[in-house]
Amino acid sequence: MSGMFRPPSPDAAVYVISVAAELTGLHPQTLRAYERMGLIQPGRTGGGGRRYSHRDIERLREIADLTSAGIGIEGVRRIMDLELQVDALRARNEELMAELEALRAGLAARAAAQPANKLPVLHQAVGQSLVVWRRRS
């Protein structure tokens, strides 16, 4: 690379625990406790040191906001699980909408490519039928 700086991805584990604590306003022991509770999963170095990503920092800030609003840890866990579900459902909805649009476009193209039917279409009313009986002679 010729001197080009690329910022790390939001998932790149780059912050040591002291920096993460400073960025979030939380004590390092609190960060460790949240990890034990499963609320956060920082990356690890080869020597076992914690490394937090930008996404981890944002998650820690959200946890701090929720707890400071009086929500307990189990409530925070449930809220965050529901947010993940909502994000997954939104992504799936976008996939399905794109698929639906592609199908509609394909059907429209297919209908445009077929010649128009010039013959009249006969419709039969539902529940009405004609039966012809012949008498035996």
DSSP file with accessible surface (Angstrom, degrees, kcal/mol):
  #  RESIDUE AA STRUCTURE BP1 BP2  ACC     N-H-->O    O-->H-N    N-H-->O    O-->H-N    TCO  KAPPA ALPHA  PHI   PSI    X-CA   Y-CA   Z-CA
    1    1 A M              0   0  162      0, 0.0     2,-1.6     0, 0.0     0, 0.0   0.000 360.0 360.0 360.0 134.7    0.0    0.0    0.0
    2    2 A S        -     0   0  111      1,-0.2     3,-0.1     3,-0.0     0, 0.0  -0.455 360.0 -61.5 -93.4  65.8    1.4    3.4   -1.0
    3    3 A G  S    S+     0   0   79     -2,-1.6     2,-0.4     1,-0.2    -1,-0.2   0.573  90.0 147.7  76.1   7.0    0.8    5.3    2.2
    4    4 A M        -     0   0  128      1,-0.0     2,-0.5     2,-0.0    -1,-0.2  -0.646  38.8-144.9 -78.7 129.7   -3.0    4.9    2.0
    5    5 A F        -     0   0  169     -2,-0.4    -1,-0.0    -3,-0.1    -3,-0.0  -0.825  14.6-171.5 -96.5 127.5   -4.7    4.7    5.4
    6    6 A R        -     0   0  185     -2,-0.5     3,-0.1     3,-0.0    -2,-0.0  -0.980  22.2-129.1-116.1 123.2   -7.6    2.5    5.8
    7    7 A P        -     0   0   96      0, 0.0     0, 0.0     0, 0.0     0, 0.0  -0.353  36.5 -98.3 -66.0 150.6   -9.6    2.6    9.0
    8    8 A P        -     0   0   77      0, 0.0     6,-0.0     0, 0.0    46,-0.0  -0.285  43.4 -97.0 -66.8 156.0  -10.2   -0.8   10.6
    9    9 A S    >   -     0   0   68      1,-0.1     3,-2.0    -3,-0.1    45,-0.4  -0.301  36.7-105.8 -67.0 158.8  -13.5   -2.5   10.1
   10   10 A P  T 3  S+     0   0   60      0, 0.0    45,-2.5     0, 0.0    46,-0.4   0.733 122.4  50.1 -59.8 -19.4  -16.1   -2.0   12.8
   11   11 A D  T 3  S+     0   0   97     43,-0.2     2,-0.4    42,-0.2    42,-0.1   0.431  79.9 116.5 -99.0  -0.7  -15.5   -5.6   13.9
   12   12 A A    <   -     0   0   29     -3,-2.0     2,-1.1     1,-0.1    42,-0.5  -0.557  67.2-132.5 -71.8 125.0  -11.7   -5.3   14.0
   13   13 A A        +     0   0   44     -2,-0.4    40,-0.3     1,-0.2    39,-0.1  -0.662  55.2 135.8 -81.8  99.7  -10.6   -5.9   17.6
   14   14 A V        +     0   0   72     38,-1.5     2,-0.5    -2,-1.1    39,-0.2   0.600  36.7  86.5-122.6 -19.7   -8.2   -3.0   18.2
   15   15 A Y  E     -A   52   0A  69     37,-2.9    37,-3.4    -3,-0.2     2,-0.1  -0.766  64.5-139.0 -96.0 130.0   -8.8   -1.4   21.6
   16   16 A V  E  >  -A   51   0A  50     -2,-0.5     4,-2.6    35,-0.2     3,-0.4  -0.338  36.3 -98.7 -74.0 166.1   -7.2   -2.7   24.8
   17   17 A I  H  > S+     0   0   30     33,-0.5     4,-2.7     1,-0.2     5,-0.2   0.859 121.8  54.3 -60.5 -36.5   -9.4   -2.8   27.9
   18   18 A S  H  > S+     0   0   74      2,-0.2     4,-2.0     1,-0.2    -1,-0.2   0.909 111.7  44.5 -66.7 -37.8   -8.1    0.4   29.4
   19   19 A V  H  > S+     0   0   56     -3,-0.4     4,-2.9     2,-0.2     5,-0.2   0.922 113.1  51.0 -70.5 -42.1   -9.0    2.3   26.1
   20   20 A A  H  X S+     0   0    0     -4,-2.6     4,-1.7     1,-0.2     6,-0.3   0.918 110.1  50.5 -60.8 -41.2  -12.4    0.6   25.9
   21   21 A A  H  X>S+     0   0    8     -4,-2.7     4,-1.6    -5,-0.2     5,-1.1   0.924 112.4  46.4 -63.3 -42.3  -13.1    1.6   29.5
   22   22 A E  H  <5S+     0   0  167     -4,-2.0    -2,-0.2     1,-0.2    -1,-0.2   0.920 112.0  50.5 -67.2 -42.1  -12.2    5.2   28.8
   23   23 A L  H  <5S+     0   0   68     -4,-2.9    -1,-0.2     1,-0.2    -2,-0.2   0.800 119.7  36.2 -66.8 -29.0  -14.2    5.3   25.6
   24   24 A T  H  <5S-     0   0   17     -4,-1.7    -1,-0.2    -5,-0.2    -2,-0.2   0.594 102.6-124.5 -99.4 -15.1  -17.3    3.9   27.3
   25   25 A G  T  <5S+     0   0   68     -4,-1.6     2,-0.3     1,-0.3    -3,-0.2   0.672  70.6 125.7  76.8  16.1  -17.0    5.6   30.7
   26   26 A L      < -     0   0   30     -5,-1.1    -1,-0.3    -6,-0.3    -2,-0.2  -0.769  66.2-108.0-106.6 154.9  -17.1    2.1   32.3
   27   27 A H    >>  -     0   0  117     -2,-0.3     4,-1.9     1,-0.1     3,-0.8  -0.514  27.9-119.2 -76.7 145.5  -14.6    0.6   34.8
   28   28 A P  H 3> S+     0   0   35      0, 0.0     4,-2.3     0, 0.0     5,-0.2   0.865 116.1  57.3 -54.3 -34.8  -12.5   -2.2   33.4
   29   29 A Q  H 3> S+     0   0  105      1,-0.2     4,-2.4     2,-0.2     5,-0.1   0.866 103.9  53.0 -64.3 -34.4  -14.0   -4.5   36.0
   30   30 A T  H <> S+     0   0   46     -3,-0.8     4,-2.8     2,-0.2    -1,-0.2   0.914 107.3  51.3 -65.6 -41.1  -17.4   -3.7   34.6
   31   31 A L  H  X S+     0   0    0     -4,-1.9     4,-1.9     1,-0.2    -2,-0.2   0.920 111.0  48.0 -61.9 -42.1  -16.2   -4.7   31.2
   32   32 A R  H  X S+     0   0   65     -4,-2.3     4,-2.4     2,-0.2    -1,-0.2   0.904 111.3  50.9 -64.3 -40.7  -14.9   -8.0   32.5
   33   33 A A  H  X S+     0   0   20     -4,-2.4     4,-2.1     2,-0.2    -2,-0.2   0.921 108.5  51.1 -63.8 -42.9  -18.2   -8.6   34.4
   34   34 A Y  H  <>S+     0   0   18     -4,-2.8     5,-2.3     1,-0.2     6,-0.9   0.873 109.6  51.5 -63.2 -34.4  -20.2   -7.9   31.2
   35   35 A E  H ><5S+     0   0   39     -4,-1.9     3,-1.3    -5,-0.2    -1,-0.2   0.934 108.4  50.1 -66.2 -45.7  -18.0  -10.4   29.4
   36   36 A R  H 3<5S+     0   0  178     -4,-2.4    -2,-0.2     1,-0.3    -1,-0.2   0.864 109.7  52.3 -59.4 -35.2  -18.7  -13.1   32.1
   37   37 A M  T 3<5S-     0   0   72     -4,-2.1    -1,-0.3    -5,-0.2    -2,-0.2   0.553 116.4-116.9 -77.8  -9.0  -22.4  -12.4   31.7
   38   38 A G  T < 5S+     0   0   39     -3,-1.3    -3,-0.2    -4,-0.4    -2,-0.1   0.600  82.0 120.4  84.6  11.7  -22.2  -13.0   28.0
   39   39 A L  S   <S+     0   0    2     -5,-2.3     2,-0.3    -6,-0.2    -4,-0.2   0.750  80.3  22.6 -78.3 -24.0  -23.2   -9.4   27.1
   40   40 A I        -     0   0    3     -6,-0.9    -2,-0.3    -9,-0.1    -1,-0.2  -0.984  59.6-163.8-141.9 147.9  -20.0   -8.7   25.2
   41   41 A Q        -     0   0  159     -2,-0.3    15,-0.1    -3,-0.1    -6,-0.0  -0.707  17.1-167.5-134.9  83.3  -17.4  -11.0   23.6
   42   42 A P        -     0   0   12      0, 0.0    10,-0.2     0, 0.0    -2,-0.0  -0.276  27.3-104.1 -68.1 158.2  -14.2   -9.1   23.0
   43   43 A G  E     -B   51   0A  27      8,-2.3     8,-2.4     1,-0.0     2,-0.4  -0.224  34.4-133.1 -70.8 169.8  -11.5  -10.6   20.8
   44   44 A R  E     -B   50   0A 123      6,-0.2     6,-0.2   -31,-0.0     2,-0.1  -0.974   3.9-134.3-129.3 145.5   -8.3  -12.1   22.3
   45   45 A T    >   -     0   0   50      4,-2.2     3,-1.8    -2,-0.4     6,-0.0  -0.363  42.1 -95.3 -82.3 173.3   -4.7  -11.7   21.5
   46   46 A G  T 3  S+     0   0   94      1,-0.3    -1,-0.1     2,-0.1    -2,-0.0   0.845 129.1  51.0 -58.4 -32.5   -2.4  -14.7   21.4
   47   47 A G  T 3  S-     0   0   81      2,-0.0    -1,-0.3     1,-0.0    -3,-0.0   0.430 124.9-102.4 -86.3   0.2   -1.5  -14.0   25.0
   48   48 A G  S <  S+     0   0   34     -3,-1.8    -2,-0.1     1,-0.3     2,-0.1   0.451  70.4 147.7  96.2   0.1   -5.1  -13.9   26.1
   49   49 A G        -     0   0   29      1,-0.1    -4,-2.2    -5,-0.1    -1,-0.3  -0.411  50.4-110.8 -69.9 146.1   -5.4  -10.1   26.3
   50   50 A R  E     - B   0  44A  57     -6,-0.2   -33,-0.5    -2,-0.1     2,-0.4  -0.551  30.6-171.5 -77.4 141.5   -8.8   -8.6   25.5
   51   51 A R  E     -AB  16  43A  81     -8,-2.4    -8,-2.3    -2,-0.2     2,-0.4  -0.994   8.4-154.3-134.6 126.7   -9.3   -6.5   22.4
   52   52 A Y  E     -A   15   0A   0    -37,-3.4   -37,-2.9    -2,-0.4   -38,-1.5  -0.795   5.5-144.5-103.7 142.1  -12.5   -4.6   21.8
   53   53 A S     >  -     0   0    4     -2,-0.4     4,-2.3   -40,-0.3   -40,-0.2  -0.463  32.3-104.0 -93.7 170.9  -13.8   -3.5   18.4
   54   54 A H  H  > S+     0   0   87    -42,-0.5     4,-2.4   -45,-0.4     5,-0.2   0.903 125.7  53.5 -60.7 -38.9  -15.7   -0.4   17.5
   55   55 A R  H  > S+     0   0  131    -45,-2.5     4,-2.3     1,-0.2    -1,-0.2   0.893 107.1  51.4 -63.6 -39.4  -18.9   -2.5   17.4
   56   56 A D  H  > S+     0   0   25    -46,-0.4     4,-2.7     2,-0.2    -2,-0.2   0.913 108.5  51.8 -61.6 -42.2  -18.0   -3.7   21.0
   57   57 A I  H  X S+     0   0    1     -4,-2.3     4,-2.4     1,-0.2    -2,-0.2   0.929 110.1  48.4 -61.5 -44.6  -17.6   -0.1   22.1
   58   58 A E  H  X S+     0   0   84     -4,-2.4     4,-2.1     1,-0.2    -1,-0.2   0.909 111.6  50.0 -63.0 -40.4  -21.0    0.8   20.7
   59   59 A R  H  X S+     0   0   63     -4,-2.3     4,-2.6     2,-0.2    -2,-0.2   0.918 109.9  50.5 -64.6 -42.3  -22.6   -2.2   22.4
   60   60 A L  H  X S+     0   0    0     -4,-2.7     4,-2.6     1,-0.2    -2,-0.2   0.898 109.3  51.4 -63.1 -39.2  -21.0   -1.3   25.7
   61   61 A R  H  X S+     0   0   86     -4,-2.4     4,-2.5     2,-0.2    -1,-0.2   0.899 109.9  49.7 -63.9 -39.8  -22.3    2.3   25.4
   62   62 A E  H  X S+     0   0   59     -4,-2.1     4,-2.5     2,-0.2    -2,-0.2   0.923 110.3  49.9 -65.6 -41.4  -25.8    0.9   24.8
   63   63 A I  H  X S+     0   0    0     -4,-2.6     4,-2.8     1,-0.2     5,-0.3   0.935 111.3  49.7 -60.5 -44.8  -25.5   -1.3   27.8
   64   64 A A  H  X S+     0   0   17     -4,-2.6     4,-2.4     1,-0.2    -2,-0.2   0.909 110.7  49.7 -62.0 -41.9  -24.4    1.6   29.9
   65   65 A D  H  X S+     0   0  109     -4,-2.5     4,-1.1     2,-0.2    -1,-0.2   0.920 113.0  46.5 -62.7 -43.8  -27.3    3.8   28.6
   66   66 A L  H  <>S+     0   0   30     -4,-2.5     5,-2.1     2,-0.2     3,-0.3   0.923 114.1  46.4 -66.8 -43.8  -29.9    1.0   29.4
   67   67 A T  H ><5S+     0   0   44     -4,-2.8     3,-1.6     1,-0.2    -1,-0.2   0.881 110.0  53.5 -68.4 -35.2  -28.5    0.3   32.9
   68   68 A S  H 3<5S+     0   0   98     -4,-2.4    -1,-0.2     1,-0.3    -2,-0.2   0.758 102.5  59.8 -70.5 -19.4  -28.4    4.0   33.7
   69   69 A A  T 3<5S-     0   0   76     -4,-1.1    -1,-0.3    -3,-0.3    -2,-0.2   0.385 128.6 -99.4 -85.2   3.3  -32.0    4.2   32.7
   70   70 A G  T < 5S+     0   0   68     -3,-1.6     2,-0.4     1,-0.3    -3,-0.2   0.549  76.1 142.0  94.8   9.6  -32.8    1.7   35.4
   71   71 A I      < -     0   0   57     -5,-2.1    -1,-0.3     1,-0.1    -2,-0.1  -0.715  47.5-126.8 -87.5 131.8  -33.0   -1.5   33.3
   72   72 A G     >  -     0   0   49     -2,-0.4     4,-2.6     1,-0.1     5,-0.2  -0.216  26.2-101.8 -72.1 166.3  -31.5   -4.5   35.0
   73   73 A I  H  > S+     0   0   45      1,-0.2     4,-2.9     2,-0.2     5,-0.2   0.886 122.8  50.9 -59.3 -41.7  -28.9   -6.8   33.3
   74   74 A E  H  > S+     0   0  125      2,-0.2     4,-2.4     1,-0.2    -1,-0.2   0.895 111.0  49.7 -65.0 -36.0  -31.5   -9.4   32.4
   75   75 A G  H  > S+     0   0   30      2,-0.2     4,-2.8     1,-0.2    -2,-0.2   0.910 110.8  49.5 -64.8 -41.8  -33.6   -6.7   30.8
   76   76 A V  H  X S+     0   0    0     -4,-2.6     4,-2.8     2,-0.2     5,-0.2   0.932 110.4  50.7 -61.0 -45.5  -30.6   -5.4   28.9
   77   77 A R  H  X S+     0   0   62     -4,-2.9     4,-2.5     1,-0.2    -2,-0.2   0.933 112.4  46.6 -59.0 -45.1  -29.8   -8.9   27.7
   78   78 A R  H  X S+     0   0  136     -4,-2.4     4,-2.6     2,-0.2    -2,-0.2   0.920 112.0  50.2 -65.3 -43.4  -33.4   -9.4   26.5
   79   79 A I  H  X S+     0   0   52     -4,-2.8     4,-2.4     1,-0.2    -1,-0.2   0.931 112.6  47.0 -59.7 -45.2  -33.5   -6.0   24.8
   80   80 A M  H  X S+     0   0    0     -4,-2.8     4,-2.1     2,-0.2    -2,-0.2   0.898 111.2  51.0 -68.4 -37.4  -30.2   -6.7   23.0
   81   81 A D  H  X S+     0   0   66     -4,-2.5     4,-2.1    -5,-0.2    -1,-0.2   0.922 111.4  48.6 -62.6 -43.2  -31.4  -10.2   22.0
   82   82 A L  H  X S+     0   0   69     -4,-2.6     4,-2.7     1,-0.2    -2,-0.2   0.888 108.5  53.7 -65.5 -37.2  -34.6   -8.7   20.6
   83   83 A E  H  X S+     0   0   74     -4,-2.4     4,-2.5     2,-0.2    -1,-0.2   0.906 108.2  50.0 -63.1 -40.0  -32.6   -6.0   18.7
   84   84 A L  H  X S+     0   0   95     -4,-2.1     4,-2.4     2,-0.2    -1,-0.2   0.911 111.0  49.4 -63.6 -41.3  -30.5   -8.8   17.1
   85   85 A Q  H  X S+     0   0  105     -4,-2.1     4,-2.7     2,-0.2    -2,-0.2   0.915 110.5  50.0 -63.2 -42.9  -33.7  -10.6   16.1
   86   86 A V  H  X S+     0   0   60     -4,-2.7     4,-2.7     2,-0.2    -2,-0.2   0.924 110.6  50.0 -62.0 -43.9  -35.2   -7.4   14.6
   87   87 A D  H  X S+     0   0   89     -4,-2.5     4,-2.3     1,-0.2    -2,-0.2   0.920 111.9  48.0 -60.8 -43.1  -32.0   -6.8   12.6
   88   88 A A  H  X S+     0   0   63     -4,-2.4     4,-2.5     1,-0.2    -2,-0.2   0.909 112.3  48.9 -64.8 -41.1  -32.1  -10.3   11.3
   89   89 A L  H  X S+     0   0  122     -4,-2.7     4,-2.6     2,-0.2    -2,-0.2   0.891 110.1  51.4 -66.6 -37.9  -35.8  -10.0   10.4
   90   90 A R  H  X S+     0   0  152     -4,-2.7     4,-2.4     2,-0.2    -1,-0.2   0.924 110.7  48.4 -62.7 -45.0  -35.1   -6.7    8.6
   91   91 A A  H  X S+     0   0   45     -4,-2.3     4,-2.1     2,-0.2    -2,-0.2   0.925 112.9  47.6 -62.4 -42.9  -32.3   -8.2    6.6
   92   92 A R  H  X S+     0   0  119     -4,-2.5     4,-2.6     1,-0.2    -2,-0.2   0.903 110.0  53.3 -65.3 -39.0  -34.5  -11.2    5.6
   93   93 A N  H  X S+     0   0   94     -4,-2.6     4,-2.6     1,-0.2    -1,-0.2   0.911 108.2  50.2 -61.8 -42.2  -37.3   -8.9    4.7
   94   94 A E  H  X S+     0   0  136     -4,-2.4     4,-2.3     2,-0.2    -1,-0.2   0.906 110.5  50.1 -63.0 -41.1  -35.0   -7.0    2.4
   95   95 A E  H  X S+     0   0  110     -4,-2.1     4,-2.3     1,-0.2    -2,-0.2   0.930 112.5  46.7 -61.0 -45.9  -33.9  -10.2    0.8
   96   96 A L  H  X S+     0   0   72     -4,-2.6     4,-2.7     2,-0.2    -2,-0.2   0.881 111.0  51.5 -66.2 -38.6  -37.5  -11.3    0.2
   97   97 A M  H  X S+     0   0   92     -4,-2.6     4,-2.5     2,-0.2    -1,-0.2   0.912 110.7  48.5 -64.6 -40.6  -38.5   -8.0   -1.2
   98   98 A A  H  X S+     0   0   64     -4,-2.3     4,-2.3     2,-0.2    -2,-0.2   0.916 112.4  48.9 -64.5 -41.3  -35.6   -8.1   -3.6
   99   99 A E  H  X S+     0   0  110     -4,-2.3     4,-2.4     2,-0.2    -2,-0.2   0.917 111.0  50.3 -64.0 -42.4  -36.6  -11.6   -4.6
  100  100 A L  H  X S+     0   0   64     -4,-2.7     4,-2.7     1,-0.2    -2,-0.2   0.923 110.1  49.6 -62.8 -44.1  -40.2  -10.6   -5.1
  101  101 A E  H  X S+     0   0  104     -4,-2.5     4,-2.5     1,-0.2    -1,-0.2   0.904 110.5  50.5 -62.0 -41.0  -39.2   -7.6   -7.3
  102  102 A A  H  X S+     0   0   67     -4,-2.3     4,-2.4     2,-0.2    -1,-0.2   0.912 111.5  48.2 -63.9 -41.3  -37.0   -9.9   -9.4
  103  103 A L  H  X S+     0   0  104     -4,-2.4     4,-2.6     2,-0.2    -2,-0.2   0.916 111.6  49.6 -65.0 -42.3  -39.9  -12.3   -9.8
  104  104 A R  H  X S+     0   0  138     -4,-2.7     4,-2.5     2,-0.2    -2,-0.2   0.913 111.3  48.9 -62.0 -43.3  -42.3   -9.6  -10.7
  105  105 A A  H  X S+     0   0   62     -4,-2.5     4,-2.4     2,-0.2    -2,-0.2   0.912 111.5  50.0 -63.7 -40.2  -39.9   -8.2  -13.3
  106  106 A G  H  X S+     0   0   41     -4,-2.4     4,-2.3     1,-0.2    -2,-0.2   0.910 111.6  47.9 -64.6 -41.4  -39.4  -11.7  -14.8
  107  107 A L  H  X S+     0   0  109     -4,-2.6     4,-2.6     2,-0.2    -2,-0.2   0.902 111.5  50.2 -66.0 -40.3  -43.2  -12.2  -15.0
  108  108 A A  H  X S+     0   0   63     -4,-2.5     4,-2.2     2,-0.2    -2,-0.2   0.922 112.0  47.5 -64.6 -41.3  -43.6   -8.8  -16.6
  109  109 A A  H  X S+     0   0   64     -4,-2.4     4,-1.5     2,-0.2    -2,-0.2   0.905 112.6  49.5 -65.9 -39.6  -40.9   -9.6  -19.2
  110  110 A R  H  X S+     0   0  162     -4,-2.3     4,-1.0     1,-0.2    -2,-0.2   0.914 111.2  48.7 -66.6 -41.4  -42.4  -13.0  -19.9
  111  111 A A  H  < S+     0   0   63     -4,-2.6     3,-0.4     1,-0.2    -1,-0.2   0.886 110.4  51.7 -66.2 -36.9  -45.9  -11.5  -20.4
  112  112 A A  H  < S+     0   0   88     -4,-2.2    -1,-0.2     1,-0.2    -2,-0.2   0.814 106.9  54.2 -70.0 -28.1  -44.5   -8.9  -22.7
  113  113 A A  H  < S+     0   0   83     -4,-1.5    -1,-0.2    -5,-0.2    -2,-0.2   0.705  92.6  85.2 -80.5 -19.2  -42.8  -11.5  -24.8
  114  114 A Q  S  < S-     0   0  120     -4,-1.0     3,-0.1    -3,-0.4     2,-0.0  -0.628  86.0-113.0 -85.5 140.2  -45.9  -13.6  -25.4
  115  115 A P        -     0   0  121      0, 0.0     2,-0.1     0, 0.0    -1,-0.1  -0.373  39.6 -98.4 -68.4 149.4  -48.2  -12.6  -28.3
  116  116 A A        -     0   0   78      1,-0.1     2,-0.6    -4,-0.1    -4,-0.0  -0.434  35.2-118.7 -68.4 140.0  -51.6  -11.4  -27.3
  117  117 A N        -     0   0  119      1,-0.1    -1,-0.1    -2,-0.1    -3,-0.0  -0.704  26.2-173.2 -82.6 119.2  -54.4  -14.0  -27.4
  118  118 A K        +     0   0  188     -2,-0.6    -1,-0.1     2,-0.1    -2,-0.0   0.521  54.6  97.7 -90.9  -8.7  -57.0  -12.9  -30.0
  119  119 A L  S    S-     0   0  128      1,-0.1     2,-0.1     0, 0.0    -2,-0.1  -0.584  81.5-109.4 -81.8 144.3  -59.5  -15.7  -29.2
  120  120 A P        -     0   0  113      0, 0.0     2,-0.5     0, 0.0    -1,-0.1  -0.406  28.8-127.9 -70.2 149.6  -62.3  -15.0  -26.8
  121  121 A V        -     0   0   97     -2,-0.1     2,-0.5     2,-0.0     0, 0.0  -0.849  16.1-142.7-101.0 128.0  -62.1  -16.7  -23.4
  122  122 A L        -     0   0  164     -2,-0.5     2,-0.4     2,-0.0     0, 0.0  -0.784  13.6-158.5 -91.3 133.5  -65.2  -18.7  -22.3
  123  123 A H        -     0   0  170     -2,-0.5     2,-0.5     0, 0.0    -2,-0.0  -0.906   2.1-154.7-112.6 139.2  -66.0  -18.5  -18.7
  124  124 A Q        -     0   0  156     -2,-0.4     2,-0.2     5,-0.0     3,-0.1  -0.947  22.6-121.2-113.7 129.9  -68.1  -21.2  -16.9
  125  125 A A    >   -     0   0   53     -2,-0.5     3,-1.3     1,-0.1     2,-0.2  -0.454  33.4-109.3 -68.6 139.8  -70.0  -20.2  -13.8
  126  126 A V  T 3  S+     0   0  147      1,-0.2    -1,-0.1    -2,-0.2     3,-0.1  -0.464  99.9  19.0 -71.2 135.3  -69.1  -22.2  -10.8
  127  127 A G  T 3  S+     0   0   81      1,-0.2     2,-0.5    -2,-0.2    -1,-0.2   0.437 100.6 103.2  88.0  -2.5  -71.7  -24.6   -9.6
  128  128 A Q    <   +     0   0  137     -3,-1.3     2,-0.3     2,-0.0    -1,-0.2  -0.959  41.0 157.7-115.7 124.8  -73.6  -24.7  -12.9
  129  129 A S        -     0   0   99     -2,-0.5     2,-0.5    -3,-0.1    -3,-0.0  -0.974  32.8-132.4-141.7 159.5  -73.2  -27.6  -15.2
  130  130 A L        -     0   0  158     -2,-0.3     2,-0.5     2,-0.0    -2,-0.0  -0.944  18.6-172.0-116.4 127.0  -75.2  -29.2  -18.0
  131  131 A V        -     0   0   92     -2,-0.5     2,-0.6     2,-0.0    -2,-0.0  -0.981  10.8-151.1-120.7 130.3  -75.9  -32.9  -18.1
  132  132 A V        -     0   0  111     -2,-0.5     2,-0.4     2,-0.0    -2,-0.0  -0.891  12.5-168.3-104.5 124.0  -77.5  -34.6  -21.1
  133  133 A W        -     0   0  225     -2,-0.6     2,-0.5     2,-0.0    -2,-0.0  -0.918   4.6-157.3-110.2 138.1  -79.5  -37.8  -20.5
  134  134 A R        -     0   0  224     -2,-0.4     2,-0.3     0, 0.0    -2,-0.0  -0.950  16.1-128.3-115.2 135.8  -80.7  -40.0  -23.2
  135  135 A R        -     0   0  235     -2,-0.5     2,-0.4     1,-0.1    -2,-0.0  -0.563  22.0-122.1 -78.0 142.1  -83.6  -42.3  -22.8
  136  136 A R              0   0  241     -2,-0.3    -1,-0.1     1,-0.0     0, 0.0  -0.654 360.0 360.0 -81.5 137.1  -83.2  -45.9  -23.7
  137  137 A S              0   0  169     -2,-0.4    -1,-0.0     0, 0.0     0, 0.0  -0.578 360.0 360.0-100.3 360.0  -85.6  -47.0  -26.2
